[in-house]
Amino acid sequence: MDLKLSYILTHLRPWVKNVLGGIAIILSAVVIADFMPSQEGAQSATHIKKNVKTEEAKPEESPDKARLVSYQGRSIRYSEKFRDGQNKHMKAAEKNGLSPQPEDRTDAARMTNRLMKIHTNKYYVVEDLTHSVPYLVPIAAKRLNAIGEEFSDILQRNGLPHYRFRVTSVLRTKDDIRRLQKSGNGNAVTNSVHNYGTTFDLAYTKFGKTTITDDYMTDDNLKLVLGQVLLNQQRAGHIYVKYEYKQCCFHVTVRD
Protein backbone atom coordinates (compact mmCIF):
# COMPACT_ATOMS: atom_id res chain seq x y z
CA MET A 1 0.00 0.00 0.00
CA ASP A 2 2.86 2.39 0.87
CA LEU A 3 4.65 1.52 -2.39
CA LYS A 4 1.56 2.24 -4.48
CA LEU A 5 1.02 5.60 -2.73
CA SER A 6 4.65 6.55 -3.25
CA TYR A 7 4.41 5.61 -6.95
CA ILE A 8 1.23 7.73 -7.41
CA LEU A 9 2.69 10.75 -5.68
CA THR A 10 5.90 10.51 -7.67
CA HIS A 11 4.03 10.53 -11.02
CA LEU A 12 1.43 13.12 -9.96
CA ARG A 13 3.91 15.70 -8.63
CA PRO A 14 5.00 17.12 -12.03
CA TRP A 15 1.38 17.31 -13.19
CA VAL A 16 0.28 19.11 -10.06
CA LYS A 17 3.20 21.52 -10.38
CA ASN A 18 2.25 22.32 -13.98
CA VAL A 19 -1.41 22.87 -13.03
CA LEU A 20 -0.53 25.20 -10.14
CA GLY A 21 1.88 27.11 -12.33
CA GLY A 22 -0.85 27.63 -14.92
CA ILE A 23 -3.29 28.88 -12.29
CA ALA A 24 -0.68 31.35 -11.00
CA ILE A 25 -0.15 32.73 -14.51
CA ILE A 26 -3.91 33.15 -15.01
CA LEU A 27 -4.32 34.93 -11.66
CA SER A 28 -1.41 37.24 -12.41
CA ALA A 29 -2.98 38.14 -15.76
CA VAL A 30 -6.30 38.89 -14.06
CA VAL A 31 -4.65 41.12 -11.45
CA ILE A 32 -2.69 43.04 -14.10
CA ALA A 33 -5.85 43.43 -16.19
CA ASP A 34 -7.58 45.15 -13.24
CA PHE A 35 -5.05 48.03 -13.44
CA MET A 36 -4.75 48.18 -17.23
CA PRO A 37 -7.67 49.92 -18.98
CA SER A 38 -9.02 48.24 -22.08
CA GLN A 39 -8.47 49.92 -25.44
CA GLU A 40 -12.12 50.94 -25.58
CA GLY A 41 -12.07 52.46 -22.12
CA ALA A 42 -8.64 54.08 -22.42
CA GLN A 43 -10.02 57.55 -23.19
CA SER A 44 -12.64 57.27 -20.47
CA ALA A 45 -10.07 56.08 -17.93
CA THR A 46 -7.73 58.95 -18.80
CA HIS A 47 -10.59 61.38 -18.26
CA ILE A 48 -11.35 59.87 -14.87
CA LYS A 49 -7.68 60.05 -13.88
CA LYS A 50 -7.55 63.72 -14.81
CA ASN A 51 -10.67 64.37 -12.74
CA VAL A 52 -9.10 62.66 -9.77
CA LYS A 53 -6.03 64.86 -10.03
CA THR A 54 -8.19 67.96 -10.29
CA GLU A 55 -10.19 67.02 -7.19
CA GLU A 56 -7.03 66.30 -5.19
CA ALA A 57 -5.60 69.67 -6.16
CA LYS A 58 -8.61 71.49 -4.74
CA PRO A 59 -7.93 72.82 -1.23
CA GLU A 60 -10.01 71.31 1.49
CA GLU A 61 -12.75 73.47 2.85
CA SER A 62 -11.19 75.29 5.78
CA PRO A 63 -13.02 75.13 9.12
CA ASP A 64 -14.65 78.23 10.51
CA LYS A 65 -11.99 80.74 11.38
CA ALA A 66 -11.55 81.78 14.98
CA ARG A 67 -13.66 84.83 15.76
CA LEU A 68 -12.06 87.92 17.23
CA VAL A 69 -14.22 89.48 19.93
CA SER A 70 -13.54 92.50 22.09
CA TYR A 71 -14.54 94.49 25.12
CA GLN A 72 -16.12 97.75 24.00
CA GLY A 73 -14.94 99.88 26.87
CA ARG A 74 -13.56 103.39 26.61
CA SER A 75 -9.84 103.63 25.96
CA ILE A 76 -7.58 104.45 28.90
CA ARG A 77 -4.44 106.54 28.89
CA TYR A 78 -2.60 104.29 31.30
CA SER A 79 0.39 106.54 31.95
CA GLU A 80 -1.96 109.38 32.90
CA LYS A 81 -4.47 107.42 34.96
CA PHE A 82 -1.97 105.21 36.78
CA ARG A 83 0.80 107.46 38.00
CA ASP A 84 0.48 107.20 41.78
CA GLY A 85 3.96 108.01 43.04
CA GLN A 86 6.30 106.11 45.34
CA ASN A 87 5.39 108.25 48.34
CA LYS A 88 1.71 107.28 48.12
CA HIS A 89 2.55 103.61 47.74
CA MET A 90 4.98 103.75 50.67
CA LYS A 91 2.53 105.43 53.05
CA ALA A 92 -0.06 102.73 52.32
CA ALA A 93 2.55 99.99 52.69
CA GLU A 94 3.77 101.31 56.03
CA LYS A 95 0.20 101.59 57.28
CA ASN A 96 -0.98 98.13 56.21
CA GLY A 97 2.15 96.04 55.79
CA LEU A 98 4.76 94.05 57.65
CA SER A 99 6.91 95.66 60.30
CA PRO A 100 9.75 94.90 60.40
CA GLN A 101 10.26 93.76 56.81
CA PRO A 102 11.82 90.34 56.19
CA GLU A 103 15.59 90.29 55.67
CA ASP A 104 15.67 87.02 53.73
CA ARG A 105 13.54 83.97 52.86
CA THR A 106 14.16 82.36 56.25
CA ASP A 107 12.98 85.50 57.96
CA ALA A 108 9.91 85.65 55.70
CA ALA A 109 9.06 82.04 56.59
CA ARG A 110 8.79 83.02 60.25
CA MET A 111 6.15 85.62 59.33
CA THR A 112 3.70 83.33 57.57
CA ASN A 113 1.28 83.58 60.48
CA ARG A 114 0.82 87.24 59.46
CA LEU A 115 0.58 86.49 55.76
CA MET A 116 -1.67 84.70 53.30
CA LYS A 117 -0.25 82.51 50.55
CA ILE A 118 -1.67 83.21 47.10
CA HIS A 119 -2.16 80.41 44.58
CA THR A 120 -3.03 80.16 40.93
CA ASN A 121 -6.81 80.02 40.72
CA LYS A 122 -9.65 80.63 38.27
CA TYR A 123 -8.96 84.39 38.21
CA TYR A 124 -5.19 84.66 37.87
CA VAL A 125 -1.96 82.73 37.45
CA VAL A 126 0.89 83.14 39.92
CA GLU A 127 4.03 82.87 37.85
CA ASP A 128 7.14 80.98 38.91
CA LEU A 129 8.64 83.63 41.14
CA THR A 130 12.42 84.05 41.24
CA HIS A 131 12.78 87.27 43.22
CA SER A 132 9.71 87.18 45.45
CA VAL A 133 7.55 84.76 47.40
CA PRO A 134 3.78 84.19 46.91
CA TYR A 135 2.63 85.81 50.15
CA LEU A 136 0.66 88.96 50.91
CA VAL A 137 -0.83 90.49 54.03
CA PRO A 138 -4.50 89.46 54.29
CA ILE A 139 -5.88 92.83 53.16
CA ALA A 140 -3.78 92.67 49.98
CA ALA A 141 -4.59 89.03 49.24
CA LYS A 142 -8.31 89.78 49.51
CA ARG A 143 -8.00 92.83 47.25
CA LEU A 144 -6.14 90.77 44.64
CA ASN A 145 -8.99 88.26 44.63
CA ALA A 146 -11.52 91.11 44.34
CA ILE A 147 -9.65 92.39 41.28
CA GLY A 148 -9.74 88.89 39.80
CA GLU A 149 -13.46 88.54 40.44
CA GLU A 150 -14.26 91.88 38.81
CA PHE A 151 -12.06 91.07 35.81
CA SER A 152 -13.88 87.75 35.36
CA ASP A 153 -17.27 89.40 35.86
CA ILE A 154 -16.69 91.98 33.11
CA LEU A 155 -15.78 89.24 30.64
CA GLN A 156 -18.82 87.17 31.59
CA ARG A 157 -21.30 90.06 31.47
CA ASN A 158 -20.12 90.99 27.99
CA GLY A 159 -20.34 87.45 26.66
CA LEU A 160 -16.57 87.20 26.23
CA PRO A 161 -14.31 84.17 26.68
CA HIS A 162 -12.71 83.74 30.09
CA TYR A 163 -9.08 84.69 30.56
CA ARG A 164 -6.75 84.93 33.52
CA PHE A 165 -4.15 87.63 34.15
CA ARG A 166 -0.69 86.94 35.57
CA VAL A 167 0.79 87.91 38.93
CA THR A 168 4.51 88.46 38.35
CA SER A 169 5.82 89.81 41.66
CA VAL A 170 4.62 89.71 45.26
CA LEU A 171 6.46 89.88 48.60
CA ARG A 172 10.18 90.55 48.32
CA THR A 173 12.72 90.25 51.09
CA LYS A 174 15.56 92.73 51.42
CA ASP A 175 17.87 90.05 50.10
CA ASP A 176 15.62 89.66 47.04
CA ILE A 177 15.93 93.41 46.40
CA ARG A 178 19.71 93.24 46.57
CA ARG A 179 19.78 90.37 44.08
CA LEU A 180 17.48 92.29 41.75
CA GLN A 181 19.70 95.34 41.91
CA LYS A 182 22.74 93.23 41.05
CA SER A 183 20.87 91.83 38.05
CA GLY A 184 20.44 95.38 36.70
CA ASN A 185 16.75 95.94 37.45
CA GLY A 186 16.43 99.71 37.65
CA ASN A 187 13.04 99.54 39.40
CA ALA A 188 14.43 97.63 42.37
CA VAL A 189 14.80 100.38 44.97
CA THR A 190 16.33 99.58 48.33
CA ASN A 191 13.28 100.60 50.35
CA SER A 192 10.70 98.84 48.19
CA VAL A 193 6.98 98.63 48.90
CA HIS A 194 7.24 94.98 47.86
CA ASN A 195 8.99 94.38 51.21
CA TYR A 196 5.75 95.05 53.09
CA GLY A 197 3.52 92.37 51.57
CA THR A 198 1.01 94.98 50.44
CA THR A 199 2.06 95.18 46.80
CA PHE A 200 1.80 93.00 43.71
CA ASP A 201 2.57 93.39 40.02
CA LEU A 202 0.02 92.36 37.37
CA ALA A 203 1.29 91.74 33.85
CA TYR A 204 -0.70 93.34 31.06
CA THR A 205 0.57 90.88 28.42
CA LYS A 206 0.15 87.16 27.76
CA PHE A 207 -3.26 86.58 29.29
CA GLY A 208 -4.27 82.93 29.52
CA LYS A 209 -7.52 81.72 27.99
CA THR A 210 -9.38 79.08 29.98
CA THR A 211 -12.54 78.51 27.90
CA ILE A 212 -12.48 76.21 24.87
CA THR A 213 -14.19 78.33 22.23
CA ASP A 214 -13.39 79.74 18.79
CA ASP A 215 -13.64 83.25 20.21
CA TYR A 216 -10.46 85.02 21.21
CA MET A 217 -9.34 88.43 22.43
CA THR A 218 -6.14 90.37 21.91
CA ASP A 219 -3.75 91.16 24.75
CA ASP A 220 -4.31 94.87 24.19
CA ASN A 221 -8.06 94.47 24.63
CA LEU A 222 -7.63 92.32 27.75
CA LYS A 223 -5.26 94.97 29.06
CA LEU A 224 -8.13 97.43 28.68
CA VAL A 225 -10.40 95.16 30.74
CA LEU A 226 -7.81 94.83 33.50
CA GLY A 227 -7.11 98.57 33.32
CA GLN A 228 -10.83 99.30 33.76
CA VAL A 229 -10.94 97.08 36.85
CA LEU A 230 -7.92 98.80 38.38
CA LEU A 231 -9.36 102.21 37.54
CA ASN A 232 -12.59 101.28 39.33
CA GLN A 233 -10.64 100.06 42.37
CA GLN A 234 -8.43 103.14 42.35
CA ARG A 235 -11.38 105.53 42.16
CA ALA A 236 -13.02 103.70 45.06
CA GLY A 237 -9.92 104.38 47.15
CA HIS A 238 -8.89 100.73 47.49
CA ILE A 239 -5.52 100.79 45.70
CA TYR A 240 -2.69 102.89 44.30
CA VAL A 241 -1.50 102.00 40.80
CA LYS A 242 1.66 102.80 38.87
CA TYR A 243 1.86 101.97 35.18
CA GLU A 244 5.25 100.40 34.53
CA TYR A 245 5.85 100.46 30.81
CA LYS A 246 9.30 98.84 30.76
CA GLN A 247 8.24 96.03 33.09
CA CYS A 248 4.93 95.50 31.22
CA CYS A 249 2.94 95.49 34.42
CA PHE A 250 0.60 97.41 36.70
CA HIS A 251 2.28 98.03 40.07
CA VAL A 252 -0.46 97.85 42.70
CA THR A 253 -0.38 98.69 46.42
CA VAL A 254 -3.40 98.15 48.64
CA ARG A 255 -4.82 101.05 50.64
CA ASP A 256 -7.73 99.35 52.45
C-alpha positions in Angstrom: 0.0 0.0 0.0 2.9 2.4 0.9 4.7 1.5 -2.4 1.6 2.2 -4.5 1.0 5.6 -2.7 4.6 6.5 -3.2 4.4 5.6 -7.0 1.2 7.7 -7.4 2.7 10.7 -5.7 5.9 10.5 -7.7 4.0 10.5 -11.0 1.4 13.1 -10.0 3.9 15.7 -8.6 5.0 17.1 -12.0 1.4 17.3 -13.2 0.3 19.1 -10.1 3.2 21.5 -10.4 2.2 22.3 -14.0 -1.4 22.9 -13.0 -0.5 25.2 -10.1 1.9 27.1 -12.3 -0.9 27.6 -14.9 -3.3 28.9 -12.3 -0.7 31.4 -11.0 -0.2 32.7 -14.5 -3.9 33.2 -15.0 -4.3 34.9 -11.7 -1.4 37.2 -12.4 -3.0 38.1 -15.8 -6.3 38.9 -14.1 -4.6 41.1 -11.5 -2.7 43.0 -14.1 -5.8 43.4 -16.2 -7.6 45.1 -13.2 -5.0 48.0 -13.4 -4.8 48.2 -17.2 -7.7 49.9 -19.0 -9.0 48.2 -22.1 -8.5 49.9 -25.4 -12.1 50.9 -25.6 -12.1 52.5 -22.1 -8.6 54.1 -22.4 -10.0 57.6 -23.2 -12.6 57.3 -20.5 -10.1 56.1 -17.9 -7.7 58.9 -18.8 -10.6 61.4 -18.3 -11.3 59.9 -14.9 -7.7 60.0 -13.9 -7.6 63.7 -14.8 -10.7 64.4 -12.7 -9.1 62.7 -9.8 -6.0 64.9 -10.0 -8.2 68.0 -10.3 -10.2 67.0 -7.2 -7.0 66.3 -5.2 -5.6 69.7 -6.2 -8.6 71.5 -4.7 -7.9 72.8 -1.2 -10.0 71.3 1.5 -12.7 73.5 2.9 -11.2 75.3 5.8 -13.0 75.1 9.1 -14.7 78.2 10.5 -12.0 80.7 11.4 -11.5 81.8 15.0 -13.7 84.8 15.8 -12.1 87.9 17.2 -14.2 89.5 19.9 -13.5 92.5 22.1 -14.5 94.5 25.1 -16.1 97.7 24.0 -14.9 99.9 26.9 -13.6 103.4 26.6 -9.8 103.6 26.0 -7.6 104.5 28.9 -4.4 106.5 28.9 -2.6 104.3 31.3 0.4 106.5 31.9 -2.0 109.4 32.9 -4.5 107.4 35.0 -2.0 105.2 36.8 0.8 107.5 38.0 0.5 107.2 41.8 4.0 108.0 43.0 6.3 106.1 45.3 5.4 108.3 48.3 1.7 107.3 48.1 2.6 103.6 47.7 5.0 103.8 50.7 2.5 105.4 53.0 -0.1 102.7 52.3 2.5 100.0 52.7 3.8 101.3 56.0 0.2 101.6 57.3 -1.0 98.1 56.2 2.2 96.0 55.8 4.8 94.1 57.6 6.9 95.7 60.3 9.8 94.9 60.4 10.3 93.8 56.8 11.8 90.3 56.2 15.6 90.3 55.7 15.7 87.0 53.7 13.5 84.0 52.9 14.2 82.4 56.2 13.0 85.5 58.0 9.9 85.6 55.7 9.1 82.0 56.6 8.8 83.0 60.2 6.1 85.6 59.3 3.7 83.3 57.6 1.3 83.6 60.5 0.8 87.2 59.5 0.6 86.5 55.8 -1.7 84.7 53.3 -0.3 82.5 50.6 -1.7 83.2 47.1 -2.2 80.4 44.6 -3.0 80.2 40.9 -6.8 80.0 40.7 -9.6 80.6 38.3 -9.0 84.4 38.2 -5.2 84.7 37.9 -2.0 82.7 37.5 0.9 83.1 39.9 4.0 82.9 37.9 7.1 81.0 38.9 8.6 83.6 41.1 12.4 84.1 41.2 12.8 87.3 43.2 9.7 87.2 45.4 7.6 84.8 47.4 3.8 84.2 46.9 2.6 85.8 50.1 0.7 89.0 50.9 -0.8 90.5 54.0 -4.5 89.5 54.3 -5.9 92.8 53.2 -3.8 92.7 50.0 -4.6 89.0 49.2 -8.3 89.8 49.5 -8.0 92.8 47.3 -6.1 90.8 44.6 -9.0 88.3 44.6 -11.5 91.1 44.3 -9.6 92.4 41.3 -9.7 88.9 39.8 -13.5 88.5 40.4 -14.3 91.9 38.8 -12.1 91.1 35.8 -13.9 87.8 35.4 -17.3 89.4 35.9 -16.7 92.0 33.1 -15.8 89.2 30.6 -18.8 87.2 31.6 -21.3 90.1 31.5 -20.1 91.0 28.0 -20.3 87.4 26.7 -16.6 87.2 26.2 -14.3 84.2 26.7 -12.7 83.7 30.1 -9.1 84.7 30.6 -6.8 84.9 33.5 -4.1 87.6 34.1 -0.7 86.9 35.6 0.8 87.9 38.9 4.5 88.5 38.4 5.8 89.8 41.7 4.6 89.7 45.3 6.5 89.9 48.6 10.2 90.5 48.3 12.7 90.2 51.1 15.6 92.7 51.4 17.9 90.0 50.1 15.6 89.7 47.0 15.9 93.4 46.4 19.7 93.2 46.6 19.8 90.4 44.1 17.5 92.3 41.7 19.7 95.3 41.9 22.7 93.2 41.1 20.9 91.8 38.1 20.4 95.4 36.7 16.8 95.9 37.5 16.4 99.7 37.7 13.0 99.5 39.4 14.4 97.6 42.4 14.8 100.4 45.0 16.3 99.6 48.3 13.3 100.6 50.3 10.7 98.8 48.2 7.0 98.6 48.9 7.2 95.0 47.9 9.0 94.4 51.2 5.8 95.0 53.1 3.5 92.4 51.6 1.0 95.0 50.4 2.1 95.2 46.8 1.8 93.0 43.7 2.6 93.4 40.0 0.0 92.4 37.4 1.3 91.7 33.8 -0.7 93.3 31.1 0.6 90.9 28.4 0.2 87.2 27.8 -3.3 86.6 29.3 -4.3 82.9 29.5 -7.5 81.7 28.0 -9.4 79.1 30.0 -12.5 78.5 27.9 -12.5 76.2 24.9 -14.2 78.3 22.2 -13.4 79.7 18.8 -13.6 83.3 20.2 -10.5 85.0 21.2 -9.3 88.4 22.4 -6.1 90.4 21.9 -3.8 91.2 24.8 -4.3 94.9 24.2 -8.1 94.5 24.6 -7.6 92.3 27.7 -5.3 95.0 29.1 -8.1 97.4 28.7 -10.4 95.2 30.7 -7.8 94.8 33.5 -7.1 98.6 33.3 -10.8 99.3 33.8 -10.9 97.1 36.9 -7.9 98.8 38.4 -9.4 102.2 37.5 -12.6 101.3 39.3 -10.6 100.1 42.4 -8.4 103.1 42.3 -11.4 105.5 42.2 -13.0 103.7 45.1 -9.9 104.4 47.2 -8.9 100.7 47.5 -5.5 100.8 45.7 -2.7 102.9 44.3 -1.5 102.0 40.8 1.7 102.8 38.9 1.9 102.0 35.2 5.3 100.4 34.5 5.9 100.5 30.8 9.3 98.8 30.8 8.2 96.0 33.1 4.9 95.5 31.2 2.9 95.5 34.4 0.6 97.4 36.7 2.3 98.0 40.1 -0.5 97.9 42.7 -0.4 98.7 46.4 -3.4 98.2 48.6 -4.8 101.1 50.6 -7.7 99.4 52.4 
